[in-house]
């Protein structure tokens, strides 16, 4: 949806169209919180493409709901040579980005709806985040619950629909560039997250553009 406004050009007024941003959708791991699983993969498989692919295949399977979280943890443990308890501890060490959540609470929430879109094999929201952080989310799409995973186009469209917006009315933030590319292909504005301060400024720029 667009909103019209008039700008003076010489002696005439010209109607410009500006897309109204209705929602900002954040990835979970690597954006709203640190990503212990990504760190574990890079620590153990950075120089082993075959095992890295096995890890990514396990990741896709659990995120799409085709294997259970228990089986995922067990097989990851076998792959990296850690006990299931140690794997769970590493996964549970994700730390929420307090600065980003403060920005959402004090600056963003009053302007638009807030969504989460995550490739996830379980619902850990209440374990990962404080109650006030969870309450900021108007919608949370977790891949294992819907049988879709990023970068499938349908999952981005579903995330927008759940927030009552068209994809073109959404900003999508992810730390994985190919997921941003897929979101842009369905019409979303995208931000490749590498730094919290930079992401906050980019969101502000898009909203006021």
Secondary structure, DSSP 8 states (H G I E B T S, - for coil): -EEEEEEEETTEEEEEEEE---EEEE-TBTTTB--HHHHHHHHHHTT-HHHHHHHHHHHHHHHTTSS-HHHHHHHHHHHHT--HHHHHHHHTT--B-HHHHHHIIIIITTTSEEEEEE--SS--HHHHS-HHHHHT-SEEEEHHHHT--TT-HHHHHHHHHHTT--GGGEEEEESSHHHHHHHHHTT-EEEE-S-HHHHHHHHHHHHH-
